[in-house]
Amino acid sequence: MEEPVQLINRIRQTTPLLCRTKRIFVILNGLLLYSFFLLSPAETRGQTKEESRELIVTITSDQGGLLPARAWIDTDSGHLFQPTIPESCTPYPRDRSFSCNGKFQIEVPRGSILIHVEKGKEWMPVNLKVEDDGAARIEKTITLKRWINMPALGYYSSDLHMHFGHDRPEVLKQLSLADDLHLLPSFTYWLRGNEPEWKSSWPQWEGGGTIHVDDQHFVTRSNLEIERISNREEPGGSVGASFLFNLKAPVSTSRYDTRFPTDTTLCLNALKHSPECVIDTDKPSWGETVIGAALGVYDVAQVCHNHYHRERTLPGGWGMIGPLTKGEGDISKGDELFHRTNRQYYHWLNCGIRMGVSGGSAMGVMAVPAGYNRTYAKVEGEFGPESFWRAVKKGRTMATSGPMIFLEAEGEFPGDTLSLSSNSRTTIGIKVKLRSLTPVDSVQLVLNGRVVESAPPIRNREMPNLLEFQWNLPVKRSGWIAARTLFKSPDGRLRQAHTSPIYLQLDEKPIAFKGSATYMVRWVDRLIEIAEAPGRYRSQVDKKQVLATYAKAREFYSNAVDASVKLWGDE
């Protein structure tokens, strides 16, 4: 009989690429995790007790007391992430790390080791090297220090893409504290259109759907993902993925499959029974996001999404739309997914669509922990799930894979509208603040999709960087501004922190840019071509309903084209 790890590797090697869906990844991940619990660490590495020793680590805050955190051990013989004690530790094989409640014991080989401990984005990570002094037992205390306190500034964090531990409250509570996520919204349902039925009610959770961890940390479970994608689809052929949070009831419909109804129809149904729910696009490049954006269902778009991992960046594909215009390249190569994610989001803003930014990691599916990509929301009043979601719906967000960036214009902040008149001063003062533990390539001010101001690379080794920039900007038409900072991942690919926009309204006229609106019309027309293909839908009735929804979106973008010409003289 094959060992569990060998069996999983053989399955991975022999399974056709086209069949490797997220579900297979999750099943394999679970089997791999199970195999690690079946084997002791010494057996897993083929070590004897004489070749190993016990490492006991206590993690504390500089304010005192045990501190939940994430950790791993680097050795000459490998990367260790399976503590022997206590059982409450939660290994995550995809990231080769584990979360704990502040103390752990793990078997390590002879020789020098490196203990890595981290806690989300606001605490300074620690790498402690320990030499082999011949002792059979090592005890170390590691103290973590904050380098920035975002709640003290009114900002609270979340990961808006969480598949791990939805049915294990103690794990979710631990992850909320260990990865320092103030709100952890776990997906209860993951709908793909091939289920026997879509649930119409939530499970009967003991204590309800909200878990109060402490005054600054909550877990919620009344959330779901609708994901209908396939790498067998042509560009634009995948319906896409939508994240729905803070629901009163699940999204349910009597007729559904992997292409019907539209994501927009399902999101509109959710808004009927849960008007305070928050809806996220996942990645902008899915085929039908252009429809939901036009019809007002999306509150945020993920610009820091689950393709951004610690060491590498996953390419785009799986039926994502494009290329749609000159200059767009192959989305599976280089930084094209990064650039297209931003450009498509900017096109929506240029059509007058108000949509904030968000970040999510897909722990449970991807090789990143909770909160590697995260969303910060500036909360008004007392923090809690409801005040957090209100802030997200108002666009008071910042998304990041690392640094912190803040934007202000004439006393207004992301999500606000700055009203201007051409009869008075139309030059505005802008402040951008960068807070970063690592060097960045640039700090940029984006106006209507174009970088209009940029600071040079910041290579200061005296960390953290605490920098402020001030720019004056003339406003010639209604539009928007946002700030972002760019940096590189270990594989050389681009990453960012990005604010939501501040909207600029000149002479009470709407935002409309012909280039962006025509791009969106081209996108919708491509979807219509795909929808017209024989056999895409089960019936003519389904096809007619989809095309009617597409037509409403096309009308919205066509009107934006007309407004850009009439109000702003675009040619």
Secondary structure, DSSP 4 states (H G I P E B T S, - for coil): ---HHHHHHHHHHHS-GGG--HHHHHHHHHHHHHHHHHS-HHHHHT--GGGEEEEEEEEEETTSSB--EEEEEEETTEEE---SB-TT-EEETTTTEEEESSEEEEEEESS-EEEEEE-TTTB--EEEEE---S-SEEEEEEEE-BS--TGGGTEEEE-S-B-S-TT-HHHHHHHHHHTT-SEEEEEEEEE-S-SS---SS----TT-SEEEEETTEEEEEEEEEEEE--TTSPTT-S-EEEEEES-SS----SS--SS-S-HHHHHHHHHHH-TT-EEE-SSTTSTTHHHHHHTT--SEEEEE-TTB-SS-B----TT-----STT---TTSTTHHHHHHHHHHHHHHHTT---EEEE---BTTBSS-TTSSEEEEE--SS-SHHHHHHHHHTT-EEEESS-EEEEEETTB-TT-EEEE-TTS--EEEEEEEEEESS-BSEEEEEETTEEEEEEPPB---SSSEEEEEEEEEE--SSEEEEEEEEEE-TTS-EEEEEEPPEEEEETTPPP--HHHHHHHHHHHHHHHHHHHSTTSSSSHHHHHHHHHHHHHHHHHHHHHHHHHHHHH---
